[in-house]
Structure formats: structure tokens, C-alpha cells
């Protein structure tokens, strides 16, 4: 038996942390199925020891597959470990595994072990912002191969993605999971951002018909939620290609959720935005890799947008996407990333960032979210080869202060504008408990977390009314 161990992945261009199902386990299942192998799919949660608590959901084991794990392990001949975090974040109901944890857990097993996914790349894996990627002894693995069985080859993925669609039924979140669909690889810019691993890969667009066929195959397996998210810039295609892709998915599959993810601000046009609002479902977000509004930092790190372009794009997306949809959320909004630790960063950088963020707020433009993190340093990136941790170390004492100012001065009033008290949000899924509070969210790209002050049954869809606001989340009541 070949056992796929999903330890969850998070890259600049793709997410595979529950409730997302990433690309790698599905491609591997397809490749092994074509080879006629017996396949098992388990998660890292299946191999962790649970923490017993009646008050708080144990998110380290929340995504167990509820199989006979001892039997699967005893019948395993090869263990294929899918792992790797290149974009560290916080997760509501899952904990991606570090390489250190994975090695400790699988070391006693006697069968052959293969490491694949982002962690098998030359960049490694790093789950904590502001640090280097993990430095660990990988000798426990018999093979380390980012492209194991050709899972990075679009000619092979054409078939793998369809043949491996069945594996989604083994996922512990099925059918209330969202599937990440790959549309391109690498970065369309000739020279990318100083910190990013995606820009070091060859840029390659996936055939549109292959993407549509994969979505159809997943729909046949009962999947209703899709994000065209595994790419550095969804708008790298022309408007005709984008319309063909989105129209075909909507007409052929009619998904409950059809969202996108990353967009380069420089490639945004009104026509492309209108196409997204026409065919995608409400609650959609364009994650704009802004990183900084400081022109000095932008220049020294070759970032993909200047402040004028970014402000114009935020206005364009709001113009067509701020209309509220039937699930209670606007159709399509921008989200921006702010990154600490870049080359050239000074105390003035934060003041510049705040000036532009306040302008967005004062102009009544909406942002779905501001993602703030410290850069992770990966080998072979320009930042790694030049300044390394120089600016992280120089300004680390300011980061929490800077972050808290953004959270209080921008995030909170922005959230009140986005979802005022009394807003009704529909199709909200209850996910975890913390004491007598139930935390829930809609299924989609960057959904808002909602706390309800009662202990509700989990994994059920409800409608809620917004009653209050936290810094980045909502308080609501079930209606």
C-alpha cells in the first residue's frame, strides 16, 4: 500500500490547510491510481496524540480521517509525505506540521519514506515569520523529490488531476471543504520580489480546458466549493481566457462557491474585474501582494506595485465588487499584504503605510483583510543573498507596535464598514469550540471568523446576525 500523509501546505501561490484540500494529495492519488497501486490517504492529525478537553476543540487532531490508522500503517510499503509552509499564517481549525514534528513521528516506521511538496524544494519549509526556513536532518527520508511521480509536470497533471479526484472523499472535511485549483506556476514577472520563492520558478500557465475538466471531475465527486487560487497572478491571462474559464465553470458545474486568490495589481483592468463579479460567487477576494507603500522599499525589493497603482486598483475593485451578494458579503473586494523585514525598511516605512491605509479608510473604500506578517527567509531569494535578517533584527522591537496600530486604527473601523451591526451572513459553517463560544465562518477565500456566545453543534450551516466587532473578527448570534 502507498500511503499519502497530508501534513498541509501553504505557499505564496497555493493553500492546502484544512478546510482547503491542496493540489499535491490529489495529483499523487491520480499518479498512483494510474500505476495501479493501492492507496491510503491520512493526515498528520491521525498520527498526533489528542488533547482531551471538553471546553476547547483540539485543532491539532481536528482533521482526523477516522480510519483504522494502525492497520493502514501496518500495510504501508511507502509513505509519501506532503508538507511545506512558504507563507506562514494563523489557521482557525488546523495546524500544519513542521519538518521537526514530521520526522519525530515517522522515524520509527520501517517502510520507505518519501518527502514531496514545498518542503522537498531547495527552499525547505518555515512555519514562523521572521525566521529562516527550518534546518533539520532529512536523512529519515529515503527520497526527497519536489516533483515525485511528475506532480509538477502539467502534461502529467492533465490526467492526474482527474484520476485523483476521488481522494477528496477521504478528506475529513468532505463535503464541507474547499478545493484549491492550480491555474499557473511561477511568476509572470521576469525578476520577482526579493523575498518570494514563486518568482524563482519558471512561469507556466495551465491549459484552460484541463482546469475545467478537473473542476468537473471534482464536482462529480460531490465538491461544491472551489478556489482558483494556486497561482501568483490570476489576471496574468487576457480577459477572454478569464471569461472562458469562469463562464465554463459556472455553467457546467454551478458551484456553491467559486472564488479566486492572488492578483498582481499591475494586471488589473476594469474588464477583468467585471468578469470576476459576473461569474464568481459573493465573498470573493483579490489578494494583492502590496507588501509596502514605501517607494524606497518597493524599489529595493522589486515589489510588484507602486502606491498609485495599488490605490487605483482598490478603487476599481470596489467600484464593481462592493455590491452585497446573497450570502451577505460583497461580491468582490481587495485584500492587501503588509510584510515586515524587507530591505530598506525604516520607521518611516510604517508611517507611509499608515498614511495610505488611512486614505483607503477615509475614502470609504473596503478591504476584506490586511494580512500582516514578518518575512521568512528562504535560500536563493534575493533577500536571503543580500541583507538576510538585517532589517528584521533592526526593526523587530517595533513590529508589534506597528501591527497593533494597523489592527486598531484600520482593521476595526474597516470591519465595521464592511459588516455593520445587523448584517445578515448566510451559510456560515460552525467549526470549533472555545469554552462556550462557537467559532464559525463561511466557506470561501479569506472568510470572516465569527464568534457566537453559545455552544452550537459543529459542522452545521447556520445564518447569523452581526452583533459586534473584534479587531479582525465578528461577534454574532444565530438566527
C-alpha positions in Angstrom: 0.0 0.0 0.0 1.1 3.5 -0.8 0.0 5.9 2.0 -0.2 9.7 1.3 0.4 11.6 4.6 -1.0 15.1 4.2 0.8 17.5 6.6 -0.7 20.5 4.9 0.9 23.1 2.6 0.9 26.9 2.4 2.8 28.7 -0.4 2.7 32.2 -1.9 0.6 30.7 -4.7 -1.4 27.9 -3.1 -3.1 26.7 0.1 -3.6 23.2 1.3 -4.5 23.7 5.0 -8.0 22.5 6.1 -10.7 23.3 5.2 -8.7 23.6 1.9 -7.7 20.5 0.0 -4.4 21.2 -1.7 -3.3 20.0 -5.1 -0.5 17.6 -4.1 -2.5 14.8 -2.4 -4.9 14.8 -5.4 -2.2 14.7 -8.0 -0.4 11.9 -6.1 -3.6 9.9 -5.8 -4.0 10.2 -9.6 -0.5 9.2 -10.4 -0.7 6.2 -8.1 -4.1 5.2 -9.3 -2.8 5.2 -12.9 0.1 2.9 -11.8 -2.5 0.5 -10.3 -1.3 1.0 -6.7 -3.4 0.5 -3.6 -3.7 4.0 -2.0 -4.5 5.3 1.5 -4.9 8.9 2.5 -4.3 10.1 6.0 -3.5 13.4 7.7 -0.9 14.4 10.2 -3.7 14.7 12.7 -4.2 10.9 12.5 -0.7 10.4 13.9 -0.9 13.1 16.7 -1.9 12.4 20.3 -5.2 14.1 21.1 -5.5 16.6 24.0 -8.7 15.8 25.8 -10.8 18.8 26.7 -14.5 19.3 27.0 -14.1 23.1 26.7 -11.8 23.6 23.7 -11.6 21.9 20.3 -8.2 20.3 19.8 -7.3 21.7 16.3 -4.1 19.6 16.2 -6.3 16.5 15.8 -9.5 18.1 14.4 -8.8 16.8 10.9 -8.5 13.1 11.7 -9.8 10.8 8.9 -11.4 8.4 11.4 -9.8 5.3 9.8 -8.0 2.3 11.4 -4.6 4.0 11.3 -2.7 1.1 12.9 -4.0 -1.1 10.1 -3.0 1.4 7.4 0.5 1.9 8.9 1.0 -1.9 9.2 0.1 -2.4 5.5 2.1 0.6 4.2 5.1 -0.1 1.9 5.7 3.5 1.0 4.8 6.7 2.9 4.6 9.8 0.8 4.8 12.9 3.0 3.2 16.1 1.6 4.5 19.1 3.5 5.8 22.6 3.3 5.0 26.1 4.5 6.4 29.0 2.5 3.8 31.6 3.6 3.3 31.3 7.3 -0.1 32.2 8.8 -2.6 31.5 11.5 -5.3 28.9 11.0 -8.6 28.5 12.7 -9.0 24.7 12.8 -5.8 23.1 11.7 -2.1 23.1 12.5 0.4 22.4 9.7 3.2 20.1 10.7 6.8 21.3 10.9 9.5 19.1 9.5 10.8 18.6 13.0 7.4 17.2 14.1 7.0 15.0 11.0 10.5 13.4 11.4 9.8 12.7 15.1 6.5 11.0 14.3 7.6 8.9 11.3 11.2 8.0 12.3 10.2 4.7 14.0 8.4 3.4 10.9 10.4 0.8 8.9 8.8 1.3 5.4 10.2 3.6 2.7 9.6 7.3 3.2 9.4 10.0 0.5 9.2 13.7 1.1 7.4 15.8 -1.5 5.6 19.1 -1.8 7.1 22.6 -1.0 9.3 21.2 1.8 11.1 19.0 -0.7 12.2 22.0 -2.7 15.6 23.8 -2.3 13.7 26.4 -0.2 12.6 24.0 2.6 9.8 25.0 4.9 9.3 27.7 7.6 6.2 27.9 9.6 7.2 31.0 11.7 7.5 34.5 10.3 10.7 36.5 10.9 13.0 33.4 10.8 15.0 31.3 8.4 13.4 28.1 6.9 13.8 25.1 9.2 17.2 23.5 9.5 16.7 19.8 10.1 18.3 16.5 9.3 16.3 14.9 6.5 18.1 11.6 6.5 15.0 9.8 7.7 13.6 10.2 4.2 14.7 7.7 1.5 13.8 10.1 -1.2 13.3 13.9 -1.3 11.6 14.9 -4.5 9.5 18.0 -5.1 8.4 16.5 -8.4 7.8 13.0 -7.2 5.9 11.0 -9.9 5.8 14.2 -12.0 3.4 16.1 -9.9 4.8 19.4 -11.2 4.5 18.4 -14.9 1.4 19.9 -16.4 1.4 17.3 -19.2 1.0 14.6 -16.5 -1.2 16.7 -14.2 -3.7 16.9 -17.1 -4.6 13.2 -16.2 -3.5 13.1 -12.6 -5.9 15.8 -11.6 -8.9 13.9 -13.0 -7.9 10.4 -11.9 -7.1 11.6 -8.4 -10.3 13.5 -7.8 -11.8 10.5 -5.9 -9.4 11.1 -2.9 -11.4 14.2 -1.8 -14.0 11.8 -0.3 -11.3 10.6 2.1 -10.7 14.1 3.4 -12.0 14.6 7.0 -13.8 17.9 5.9 -15.6 16.3 3.0 -18.1 17.5 1.7 -17.7 20.9 3.5 -14.2 21.5 2.1 -12.9 23.9 -0.5 -10.6 22.6 -3.2 -7.6 24.6 -4.3 -7.3 24.6 -8.1 -4.0 25.3 -9.8 -4.0 27.6 -12.8 -0.4 28.6 -13.3 3.1 28.1 -11.7 5.8 30.6 -11.1 5.7 34.4 -11.5 5.0 36.2 -14.8 7.5 39.0 -13.9 11.0 38.5 -15.3 12.5 39.5 -11.9 10.3 38.9 -8.9 10.0 40.2 -5.4 13.2 39.9 -3.3 11.6 37.5 -0.7 9.4 35.3 -2.9 10.2 31.7 -3.8 7.5 31.7 -6.6 9.5 34.2 -8.7 12.4 31.7 -8.9 10.3 29.1 -10.7 9.6 29.1 -14.4 6.3 30.8 -15.2 3.9 28.4 -16.9 0.2 28.7 -17.5 -2.0 25.7 -17.3 -4.3 24.8 -20.2 -7.8 26.2 -19.5 -9.6 23.1 -20.7 -7.5 21.0 -18.3 -8.6 23.2 -15.4 -12.3 23.0 -16.4 -12.1 19.2 -16.8 -10.5 18.9 -13.3 -13.3 21.0 -11.8 -15.9 18.8 -13.5 -14.2 15.7 -12.1 -14.2 17.1 -8.6 -17.8 18.2 -8.9 -18.7 14.6 -9.9 -17.2 13.6 -6.5 -19.6 15.9 -4.7 -17.3 19.0 -4.3 -19.3 22.3 -4.3 -16.6 24.8 -3.3 -13.7 25.9 -5.5 -10.9 28.4 -5.3 -8.8 29.1 -8.4 -6.0 30.0 -6.1 -2.8 28.2 -6.9 -1.2 30.9 -9.0 0.8 34.1 -8.3 -1.5 36.3 -10.6 -4.9 35.2 -11.7 -5.1 38.2 -14.0 -1.9 37.1 -15.9 -4.3 35.8 -18.6 -6.2 38.0 -21.0 -9.9 38.8 -20.4 -11.1 36.3 -23.0 -9.3 33.4 -21.3 -10.5 34.5 -17.9 -14.1 34.7 -19.1 -14.0 31.3 -20.8 -12.6 29.7 -17.6 -15.1 31.3 -15.2 -18.1 31.1 -17.5 -17.5 27.4 -18.2 -17.2 26.5 -14.6 -20.3 28.4 -13.6 -22.4 27.0 -16.5 -21.1 23.4 -16.3 -20.8 22.9 -12.6 -22.7 25.8 -10.9 -20.7 25.6 -7.7 -21.9 27.0 -4.4 -18.6 28.8 -4.1 -16.3 30.0 -6.9 -13.5 32.2 -5.7 -10.0 33.3 -6.8 -6.9 34.4 -4.9 -3.7 36.2 -5.9 -3.7 39.1 -8.3 -0.8 41.4 -9.3 -2.1 45.0 -9.0 -0.4 45.9 -12.3 -2.5 43.4 -14.3 -5.9 44.6 -13.0 -8.3 46.1 -15.5 -12.0 47.1 -15.2 -13.0 44.5 -17.8 -11.3 41.7 -15.8 -12.9 42.8 -12.6 -16.3 42.9 -14.1 -15.9 39.3 -15.4 -15.0 38.1 -11.9 -18.0 39.8 -10.4 -20.3 38.4 -13.1 -19.3 34.7 -12.8 -17.9 34.2 -9.3 -19.8 34.0 -6.1 -20.1 36.7 -3.3 -17.4 36.9 -0.6 -14.6 36.8 -3.3 -11.3 38.4 -2.5 -8.3 39.6 -4.7 -5.2 39.2 -2.5 -2.9 42.0 -3.7 0.7 41.5 -2.9 1.4 45.1 -2.0 3.9 44.3 0.9 4.7 48.0 1.4 3.6 51.5 0.3 7.1 52.9 0.9 8.6 53.6 -2.6 12.2 53.1 -1.2 11.3 49.6 0.0 9.4 48.9 -3.2 12.4 49.8 -5.3 15.0 47.9 -3.2 12.9 44.7 -3.2 11.5 44.9 -6.7 7.9 44.8 -5.4 5.1 44.4 -7.9 3.2 47.6 -7.4 3.6 51.2 -6.6 1.2 53.1 -4.3 -0.6 54.9 -7.1 -1.3 51.7 -9.0 -2.4 50.0 -5.8 -4.8 52.8 -4.8 -6.3 52.8 -8.3 -6.8 49.0 -8.2 -8.5 49.2 -4.8 -10.9 51.8 -6.2 -11.6 49.7 -9.4 -12.4 46.6 -7.4 -14.6 48.5 -5.0 -16.4 50.2 -7.9 -17.7 46.8 -9.3 -17.3 44.5 -6.3 -18.7 46.3 -3.3 -22.3 45.4 -4.0 -23.6 43.0 -1.4 -24.4 39.5 -2.5 -27.0 36.9 -1.4 -24.7 35.4 1.3 -24.4 38.8 2.9 -20.9 39.6 1.8 -19.8 42.0 -1.0 -19.3 40.4 -4.4 -15.5 41.0 -4.7 -13.1 43.0 -2.6 -9.4 43.6 -2.5 -7.2 42.3 0.3 -3.6 43.5 0.8 -0.4 42.1 2.4 1.9 44.1 4.5 5.3 42.5 5.0 7.8 43.4 7.7 11.6 42.9 7.4 12.2 43.9 3.8 15.3 45.6 2.6 15.3 49.3 3.2 12.6 49.3 5.9 12.7 52.1 8.4 10.4 53.7 11.0 9.3 56.0 8.2 8.0 52.9 6.3 5.3 52.3 8.9 4.2 56.0 8.8 3.9 55.8 5.0 1.9 52.5 5.2 -0.4 54.1 7.8 -0.9 57.2 5.6 -2.1 55.1 2.7 -4.2 52.8 4.8 -5.9 55.8 6.4 -6.6 57.2 3.0 -8.3 54.0 2.0 -10.4 54.1 5.1 -11.3 57.8 4.8 -12.3 57.3 1.1 -14.8 54.7 2.3 -13.2 52.0 0.2 -13.4 48.5 1.5 -10.7 46.0 2.1 -11.6 42.5 3.0 -8.4 41.9 5.0 -5.0 43.2 5.7 -2.5 40.4 6.2 0.5 41.4 8.3 3.5 39.2 8.8 7.2 39.1 9.1 9.2 37.8 6.1 10.5 34.2 6.2 14.0 34.0 4.7 14.4 31.2 2.1 17.6 30.2 0.3 18.3 31.6 -3.2 15.9 34.5 -2.8 17.4 38.0 -3.3 16.7 39.0 0.3 18.5 35.9 1.6 21.5 36.6 -0.6 21.8 40.3 0.3 20.5 41.6 3.7 19.2 38.3 5.3 17.8 39.3 8.8 19.4 42.8 8.9 16.1 44.7 8.8 14.2 42.1 10.7 16.7 42.5 13.6 16.9 46.2 13.2 13.1 46.9 13.5 11.9 43.8 15.4 11.2 45.9 18.5 8.7 47.9 16.6 6.7 45.2 14.8 4.1 44.5 17.5 3.5 48.2 17.9 3.2 48.8 14.2 0.9 45.8 13.8 -1.3 46.8 16.7 -1.7 50.3 15.3 -2.9 48.9 12.0 -5.3 46.5 13.8 -6.9 49.2 16.0 -6.8 52.2 13.7 -7.6 50.5 10.3 -8.8 46.9 10.7 -11.5 47.6 13.3 -13.2 50.6 11.6 -12.8 48.8 8.3 -14.6 45.8 9.6 -17.4 48.0 10.9 -17.8 49.4 7.4 -17.7 46.0 5.8 -20.2 44.3 8.1 -22.2 46.8 10.2 -24.2 45.6 13.2 -27.3 44.0 11.9 -25.7 42.5 8.8 -27.1 39.0 8.0 -24.5 36.5 6.9 -25.8 33.2 5.4 -24.4 29.7 5.0 -22.0 30.0 7.9 -20.3 26.8 9.0 -19.7 26.1 12.7 -16.1 24.8 13.1 -14.7 24.8 16.6 -15.5 25.4 20.3 -13.6 27.5 22.8 -15.4 27.3 26.1 -19.0 28.2 25.5 -18.2 30.1 22.3 -18.6 28.6 18.9 -16.3 29.9 16.1 -17.6 29.7 12.6 -17.2 31.1 9.1 -18.4 30.9 5.5 -16.6 28.6 3.1 -14.5 30.6 0.7 -11.4 32.6 0.3 -10.4 34.6 3.4 -13.8 34.2 5.1 -14.5 36.3 8.2 -14.3 34.4 11.6 -17.5 34.8 13.7 -17.8 34.1 17.4 -21.2 33.0 18.7 -21.6 33.0 22.5 -23.2 29.6 22.8 -22.0 26.1 22.3 -23.6 25.0 18.9 -23.2 21.6 17.2 -20.2 21.7 14.9 -20.1 21.2 11.1 -23.6 22.7 10.6 -24.6 25.6 8.4 -26.4 28.4 10.1 -27.4 32.1 9.4 -26.1 34.8 11.7 -26.7 38.4 12.5 -23.7 40.6 13.3 -23.9 42.0 16.8 -20.4 43.3 17.5 -16.9 43.6 16.1 -13.5 42.4 17.3 -10.2 43.6 15.8 -10.3 41.1 12.9 -13.4 39.1 13.5 -17.2 39.4 14.2 -19.5 38.6 17.1 -22.9 37.3 16.0 -26.0 35.5 17.0 -27.7 32.6 15.3 -31.0 33.5 13.6 
